[in-house]
């Protein structure tokens, strides 16, 4: 009662209290909870192999500061529906928003400094930005638009050069598979020197992430040998042969009578974030302090897919772990997040002390409200798979039904066309929380 009485006699203190409580109500009942609840429903629909229902759920979070994240999720669900044209449009709408978010507004920074990270618009980390180009490139490849896919490969290279101009690999990972994918794009266009450059860069990135030579994706091992052989890079070829224990590969041919099928498989459901929070009282002044940080949780156990067509069979191998990329990004971001938590607590402590001068006890109320509002930012691009896998088949020209056996059962992708001397790209993402 004493707090209310003093607050009532101090119009300024009362206004501050009403302002903080209003902010708390808005944030605790607002967009963050709505986003989390919506994405949980989207997950359930995707696990049930109901992408149309998932797309309908997503519409409830369209607009606002998380529009880029909404569009990334929408584009992935449209891909799962096989609507590659619509997915292209969603990715293209997301791109300028992501570029704009590189420079976060002063207003958002000020609010986040005082209240919570959730007041910032979601700015995708590097691995998500690179995967947006990968999946857009795959959209174009599956639409038969190789030139547009090449633009995406060039944008991958431009982004990495701009951010890390003097580095062979991104410091927090996430760039190895996009480099490898770029190699596939250039190989598909017959630009073999560019393909070799991208494959070589992918190898360096995998190594920078701690991969052993034995764990480098098998298709990348063979591609490095094939193109080093074709381009007459004898010393480099001998080095790869020794590193990978390879002595046989299908040579590159300018007049290849067969065609190739590259199958890209999205395994399971991508990682999510949840909050770990602690609200601590100060026994001296009765104010409250909060520490709340996101934690990465993996939702899927890795399994592989078996594919078959025309009597040929192959098993997929992992080329990217999105769960690992998310964890590495979080490790890099954690010191910055802790510093932001410290800064918020300092700012709120100053505000609480000033409130106590207006009305004794008001500072405790304000600090408690602020601590309740301060929740971890648990947003991420959650419609990505847990990991990405690749398999390659060589087939005579013709039309095939591609059988895919994976954790979610057996799927048949009908009427896959194989042409001599060309690469056909096919893909599938199967959500599972096992």
C-alpha positions as CSV (number, residue, x, y, z in Angstrom):
1,X,0.0,0.0,0.0
2,X,2.9,2.4,0.8
3,X,4.2,2.1,-2.8
4,X,0.8,2.9,-4.3
5,X,0.3,5.8,-2.0
6,X,3.7,7.4,-2.8
7,X,3.2,6.7,-6.5
8,X,-0.2,8.4,-6.4
9,X,1.4,11.5,-4.9
10,X,4.1,11.6,-7.6
11,X,2.5,12.0,-11.0
12,X,5.9,11.4,-12.7
13,X,6.5,8.2,-10.8
14,X,2.9,7.0,-11.6
15,X,3.4,7.7,-15.3
16,X,6.7,5.7,-15.3
17,X,5.0,2.8,-13.5
18,X,2.1,2.8,-16.0
19,X,4.6,2.9,-18.9
20,X,6.6,0.0,-17.6
21,X,3.5,-2.1,-16.9
22,X,2.1,-1.3,-20.4
23,X,5.4,-2.4,-22.0
24,X,5.3,-5.6,-20.0
25,X,1.8,-6.4,-21.0
26,X,2.6,-5.8,-24.6
27,X,5.7,-7.9,-24.7
28,X,4.6,-10.8,-22.5
29,X,1.3,-11.2,-24.4
30,X,2.5,-10.0,-27.8
31,X,4.5,-11.0,-30.8
32,X,7.1,-13.2,-29.3
33,X,4.6,-15.6,-27.7
34,X,2.4,-15.4,-30.8
35,X,5.4,-16.3,-33.0
36,X,6.4,-19.3,-30.7
37,X,2.9,-20.6,-30.5
38,X,2.4,-20.4,-34.3
39,X,5.7,-22.1,-35.1
40,X,4.8,-25.0,-32.7
41,X,1.6,-25.5,-34.7
42,X,3.6,-25.3,-38.0
43,X,5.9,-27.9,-36.7
44,X,3.1,-30.3,-35.9
45,X,1.6,-29.9,-39.4
46,X,5.0,-30.5,-41.1
47,X,5.7,-33.6,-39.0
48,X,2.2,-34.8,-40.2
49,X,3.3,-34.1,-43.8
50,X,0.7,-31.4,-44.1
51,X,2.5,-28.4,-45.6
52,X,-0.7,-26.7,-46.8
53,X,-2.0,-26.5,-43.2
54,X,1.5,-25.3,-42.1
55,X,1.4,-22.5,-44.7
56,X,-2.0,-21.4,-43.4
57,X,-0.7,-21.3,-39.9
58,X,2.2,-19.0,-40.9
59,X,-0.2,-16.3,-42.2
60,X,-0.9,-15.3,-38.6
61,X,2.6,-13.9,-38.2
62,X,2.8,-12.1,-41.5
63,X,3.8,-8.4,-41.2
64,X,5.7,-6.5,-38.5
65,X,9.3,-6.6,-37.5
66,X,9.7,-10.4,-38.1
67,X,8.6,-10.2,-41.8
68,X,11.9,-11.5,-43.1
69,X,11.7,-14.5,-40.8
70,X,8.1,-15.1,-41.8
71,X,9.1,-15.1,-45.5
72,X,12.0,-17.5,-45.0
73,X,9.7,-20.0,-43.3
74,X,7.0,-19.4,-45.9
75,X,9.5,-20.1,-48.7
76,X,10.6,-23.4,-47.2
77,X,7.0,-24.6,-46.7
78,X,6.2,-23.7,-50.3
79,X,9.2,-25.7,-51.4
80,X,7.8,-28.7,-49.4
81,X,4.6,-28.3,-51.3
82,X,6.5,-28.4,-54.6
83,X,5.4,-24.9,-55.4
84,X,8.9,-23.7,-56.5
85,X,7.6,-20.6,-58.3
86,X,5.9,-19.3,-55.1
87,X,9.0,-20.2,-53.0
88,X,11.1,-18.1,-55.4
89,X,8.9,-15.1,-54.8
90,X,9.0,-15.5,-51.1
91,X,12.8,-15.7,-51.0
92,X,13.0,-12.6,-53.3
93,X,10.8,-10.7,-51.0
94,X,12.9,-11.7,-48.0
95,X,16.3,-10.6,-49.5
96,X,15.9,-6.8,-49.4
97,X,14.5,-7.0,-45.8
98,X,17.6,-9.1,-44.7
99,X,19.9,-6.6,-46.3
100,X,18.1,-3.7,-44.6
101,X,18.4,-5.5,-41.2
102,X,22.2,-5.5,-41.4
103,X,21.9,-1.9,-40.1
104,X,19.7,-2.3,-37.1
105,X,17.7,0.9,-36.2
106,X,18.8,3.1,-33.3
107,X,15.3,2.9,-31.9
108,X,15.4,-0.9,-31.7
109,X,18.9,-0.9,-30.2
110,X,17.8,1.6,-27.5
111,X,14.7,-0.4,-26.6
112,X,16.6,-3.7,-26.6
113,X,19.2,-2.2,-24.3
114,X,16.5,-1.3,-21.7
115,X,14.0,-4.1,-22.1
116,X,14.6,-7.3,-24.1
117,X,16.4,-8.6,-27.2
118,X,12.9,-9.5,-28.6
119,X,12.3,-5.8,-29.5
120,X,14.9,-6.1,-32.3
121,X,13.7,-7.2,-35.7
122,X,15.0,-10.7,-36.4
123,X,18.3,-10.5,-38.3
124,X,19.2,-13.9,-39.7
125,X,22.7,-15.1,-38.8
126,X,25.2,-15.9,-41.6
127,X,24.4,-19.6,-42.0
128,X,20.7,-18.8,-42.5
129,X,21.5,-16.1,-45.0
130,X,23.7,-18.5,-47.0
131,X,21.0,-21.2,-46.9
132,X,18.5,-18.8,-48.3
133,X,20.7,-18.5,-51.4
134,X,21.2,-22.3,-51.5
135,X,17.5,-23.1,-51.4
136,X,16.7,-20.3,-53.8
137,X,19.3,-21.7,-56.1
138,X,17.8,-25.1,-55.8
139,X,14.4,-23.7,-56.6
140,X,15.8,-22.3,-59.8
141,X,17.6,-25.6,-60.7
142,X,14.4,-27.6,-60.2
143,X,12.6,-25.0,-62.4
144,X,15.3,-25.5,-65.1
145,X,16.6,-21.9,-64.7
146,X,20.3,-22.6,-64.5
147,X,21.4,-19.0,-65.1
148,X,19.3,-17.8,-62.1
149,X,20.8,-20.5,-60.0
150,X,24.3,-19.2,-61.0
151,X,23.3,-15.7,-59.7
152,X,22.6,-17.3,-56.3
153,X,26.0,-19.0,-56.3
154,X,27.6,-15.6,-57.1
155,X,25.7,-14.0,-54.3
156,X,27.0,-16.6,-51.9
157,X,30.5,-15.8,-52.9
158,X,29.9,-12.0,-52.8
159,X,28.4,-12.2,-49.3
160,X,31.4,-14.2,-47.9
161,X,33.9,-12.0,-49.6
162,X,32.3,-8.8,-48.2
163,X,32.1,-10.1,-44.7
164,X,35.4,-12.0,-44.6
165,X,37.6,-10.7,-47.4
166,X,40.9,-12.2,-46.2
167,X,39.6,-15.5,-44.9
168,X,39.4,-19.0,-46.5
169,X,36.4,-19.8,-44.4
170,X,33.7,-18.1,-42.3
171,X,35.0,-18.0,-38.7
172,X,31.8,-19.6,-37.2
173,X,31.2,-22.1,-40.0
174,X,28.1,-22.5,-42.1
175,X,29.8,-21.8,-45.4
176,X,31.1,-25.3,-46.4
177,X,27.8,-26.7,-47.9
178,X,26.9,-23.4,-49.7
179,X,30.4,-23.5,-51.3
180,X,29.8,-27.1,-52.3
181,X,26.4,-26.3,-53.7
182,X,27.9,-23.5,-55.8
183,X,30.3,-26.1,-57.2
184,X,27.3,-28.2,-58.3
185,X,25.7,-25.1,-59.9
186,X,28.8,-24.4,-62.0
187,X,29.3,-28.0,-62.9
188,X,25.8,-28.1,-64.1
189,X,26.5,-25.2,-66.4
190,X,29.7,-26.8,-67.7
191,X,31.9,-24.1,-66.1
192,X,34.4,-26.6,-64.8
193,X,37.1,-24.2,-63.6
194,X,34.6,-22.3,-61.5
195,X,33.2,-25.6,-60.2
196,X,36.7,-26.6,-59.2
197,X,37.3,-23.3,-57.4
198,X,34.0,-23.7,-55.4
199,X,34.8,-27.4,-54.6
200,X,38.2,-26.4,-53.4
201,X,36.8,-23.6,-51.2
202,X,34.2,-26.0,-49.8
203,X,37.0,-28.4,-48.8
204,X,38.9,-25.6,-47.0
205,X,35.7,-24.7,-45.2
206,X,35.0,-28.2,-44.0
207,X,38.6,-28.5,-42.8
208,X,38.3,-25.1,-41.0
209,X,35.2,-26.6,-39.2
210,X,37.4,-29.4,-37.9
211,X,36.4,-32.1,-40.4
212,X,38.9,-34.9,-41.0
213,X,39.8,-35.8,-44.6
214,X,37.9,-39.1,-44.1
215,X,34.7,-37.2,-43.1
216,X,34.6,-34.9,-46.1
217,X,31.5,-35.7,-48.1
218,X,32.3,-38.5,-50.5
219,X,30.8,-36.7,-53.5
220,X,33.0,-33.7,-52.8
221,X,36.1,-36.0,-52.5
222,X,35.3,-37.5,-55.9
223,X,34.5,-34.1,-57.4
224,X,37.8,-32.7,-56.3
225,X,39.6,-35.7,-57.9
226,X,37.5,-35.6,-61.1
227,X,38.1,-32.0,-61.8
228,X,41.7,-31.9,-60.8
229,X,42.2,-34.7,-63.2
230,X,40.2,-33.1,-66.0
231,X,41.9,-29.7,-65.6
232,X,45.4,-31.3,-65.5
233,X,46.2,-30.3,-61.9
234,X,48.5,-33.2,-61.4
235,X,50.1,-32.2,-58.1
236,X,46.7,-31.3,-56.6
237,X,45.2,-34.5,-57.9
238,X,47.9,-36.7,-56.3
239,X,47.4,-34.8,-53.0
240,X,43.7,-35.5,-53.0
241,X,44.2,-39.2,-53.9
242,X,46.4,-39.6,-50.9
243,X,44.2,-37.6,-48.5
244,X,41.0,-39.4,-49.5
245,X,42.5,-42.9,-50.4
246,X,40.8,-42.7,-53.8
247,X,42.1,-44.3,-56.9
248,X,38.9,-44.5,-59.0
249,X,36.3,-41.9,-60.1
250,X,34.1,-41.3,-63.1
251,X,36.1,-39.0,-65.3
252,X,34.6,-35.7,-66.5
253,X,33.5,-36.0,-70.2
254,X,32.5,-33.3,-72.5
255,X,30.4,-35.8,-74.4
256,X,28.9,-37.8,-71.6
257,X,26.4,-40.3,-72.9
258,X,24.8,-40.6,-69.4
259,X,23.1,-38.1,-67.2
260,X,23.4,-37.5,-63.5
261,X,20.8,-37.1,-60.7
262,X,21.8,-35.1,-57.7
263,X,19.4,-35.6,-54.9
264,X,19.3,-33.2,-51.9
265,X,17.6,-34.5,-48.8
266,X,16.5,-32.4,-45.8
267,X,16.5,-34.7,-42.8
268,X,14.2,-34.0,-39.9
269,X,13.2,-30.8,-38.2
270,X,15.7,-28.1,-37.5
271,X,17.0,-27.0,-34.1
272,X,14.9,-24.6,-31.9
273,X,15.8,-22.3,-29.1
274,X,14.4,-22.2,-25.6
275,X,15.0,-19.7,-22.8
276,X,17.0,-20.3,-19.6
277,X,16.2,-17.5,-17.2
278,X,17.0,-16.5,-13.6
279,X,15.6,-13.5,-11.7
280,X,17.7,-12.6,-8.7
281,X,16.8,-10.2,-5.8
282,X,19.3,-7.7,-4.4
283,X,19.1,-8.1,-0.7
284,X,20.4,-4.6,-0.1
285,X,17.9,-2.5,-2.0
286,X,15.1,-5.0,-3.0
287,X,15.6,-4.5,-6.7
288,X,15.6,-7.4,-9.1
289,X,18.1,-8.5,-11.7
290,X,17.6,-11.0,-14.6
291,X,19.8,-13.1,-16.7
292,X,18.0,-14.8,-19.6
293,X,19.8,-16.5,-22.5
294,X,18.7,-18.8,-25.4
295,X,19.8,-22.4,-25.5
296,X,19.9,-24.5,-28.7
297,X,18.0,-27.8,-28.7
298,X,18.3,-30.4,-31.4
299,X,15.1,-32.2,-32.2
300,X,16.1,-35.0,-34.6
301,X,18.4,-37.9,-34.6
302,X,20.3,-38.1,-37.8
303,X,19.4,-40.8,-40.3
304,X,20.1,-41.4,-43.9
305,X,18.0,-41.9,-47.0
306,X,18.4,-44.7,-49.6
307,X,17.5,-43.7,-53.2
308,X,17.0,-45.9,-56.2
309,X,16.1,-45.4,-59.9
310,X,16.6,-47.5,-63.0
311,X,18.3,-50.3,-61.0
312,X,20.9,-47.9,-59.6
313,X,21.0,-47.2,-55.8
314,X,22.8,-44.8,-53.5
315,X,22.8,-43.7,-49.9
316,X,22.8,-40.1,-49.0
317,X,25.7,-38.6,-47.0
318,X,25.6,-35.5,-44.8
319,X,26.9,-32.3,-46.3
320,X,25.6,-29.9,-43.6
321,X,24.5,-30.0,-40.0
322,X,22.3,-27.0,-39.4
323,X,22.0,-28.0,-35.7
324,X,25.8,-27.7,-35.5
325,X,25.9,-24.4,-37.4
326,X,23.3,-23.0,-35.0
327,X,25.3,-24.1,-32.0
328,X,28.5,-22.6,-33.3
329,X,26.7,-19.3,-34.1
330,X,25.3,-19.3,-30.5
331,X,28.8,-19.9,-29.0
332,X,30.1,-16.9,-31.0
333,X,27.1,-14.7,-30.0
334,X,27.1,-15.7,-26.3
335,X,29.6,-13.1,-25.0
336,X,27.7,-10.3,-26.9
337,X,24.4,-11.6,-25.4
338,X,25.9,-11.6,-21.9
339,X,27.2,-8.1,-22.3
340,X,23.8,-7.0,-23.4
341,X,22.2,-8.6,-20.4
342,X,24.7,-6.8,-18.1
343,X,24.0,-3.4,-19.9
344,X,20.2,-3.9,-19.5
345,X,20.5,-4.6,-15.8
346,X,22.7,-1.5,-15.3
347,X,20.2,0.7,-17.2
348,X,17.3,-0.7,-15.3
349,X,19.1,-0.3,-12.0
350,X,19.6,3.4,-12.7
351,X,16.0,3.8,-13.6
352,X,14.9,1.9,-10.4
353,X,17.1,4.1,-8.2
354,X,15.6,7.2,-9.8
355,X,12.1,5.8,-9.2
356,X,12.9,5.2,-5.5
357,X,13.7,8.9,-5.2
358,X,10.2,9.7,-6.4
359,X,8.4,7.0,-4.4
360,X,10.2,4.6,-2.0
361,X,9.6,1.1,-3.2
362,X,8.7,2.0,-6.7
363,X,12.2,0.9,-7.9
364,X,11.5,-2.6,-6.8
365,X,8.3,-2.7,-8.7
366,X,9.9,-1.4,-11.8
367,X,12.9,-3.7,-11.6
368,X,10.6,-6.7,-11.1
369,X,8.5,-5.8,-14.1
370,X,11.6,-5.2,-16.2
371,X,13.0,-8.6,-15.2
372,X,9.8,-10.3,-16.1
373,X,9.8,-8.6,-19.5
374,X,13.4,-9.5,-20.2
375,X,13.0,-12.8,-22.1
376,X,15.6,-14.6,-24.3
377,X,15.3,-14.2,-28.1
378,X,14.3,-17.7,-29.2
379,X,13.4,-16.9,-32.8
380,X,15.1,-18.8,-35.6
381,X,14.4,-20.2,-39.1
382,X,12.9,-23.4,-37.7
383,X,11.5,-24.8,-41.0
384,X,15.0,-25.7,-42.0
385,X,15.9,-29.4,-41.6
386,X,18.2,-30.7,-38.9
387,X,20.8,-31.6,-41.5
388,X,21.2,-31.8,-45.3
389,X,22.4,-34.8,-47.2
390,X,23.3,-35.5,-50.9
391,X,23.5,-38.5,-53.1
392,X,24.4,-38.7,-56.8
393,X,23.4,-41.3,-59.4
394,X,24.5,-41.8,-63.0
395,X,21.7,-43.0,-65.3
396,X,21.1,-43.4,-69.0
397,X,18.8,-40.8,-70.6
398,X,15.2,-41.4,-69.8
399,X,12.3,-40.8,-67.4
400,X,12.4,-42.5,-64.0
401,X,10.5,-42.8,-60.8
402,X,12.9,-42.1,-57.9
403,X,12.2,-44.1,-54.8
404,X,13.3,-42.5,-51.5
405,X,13.4,-44.6,-48.3
406,X,13.9,-42.6,-45.2
407,X,12.7,-42.3,-41.6
408,X,9.3,-40.9,-42.6
409,X,8.6,-43.9,-44.8
410,X,8.9,-44.4,-48.6
411,X,8.2,-41.7,-51.1
412,X,8.2,-42.0,-54.9
413,X,9.2,-38.9,-56.9
414,X,7.7,-39.6,-60.3
415,X,8.8,-38.6,-63.8
416,X,12.3,-37.5,-63.1
417,X,13.9,-36.7,-66.5
418,X,17.5,-37.6,-67.1
419,X,19.3,-36.1,-70.1
420,X,22.7,-37.0,-71.6
421,X,25.5,-34.8,-70.3
422,X,23.3,-32.9,-67.9
423,X,22.6,-32.9,-64.2
424,X,19.0,-33.2,-62.9
425,X,18.4,-31.9,-59.4
426,X,15.7,-33.4,-57.2
427,X,15.0,-32.7,-53.5
428,X,12.9,-33.8,-50.6
429,X,12.4,-32.6,-47.0
430,X,10.8,-35.0,-44.5
431,X,10.0,-33.5,-41.1
432,X,10.4,-35.8,-38.1
433,X,10.9,-35.2,-34.4
434,X,12.3,-38.7,-33.7
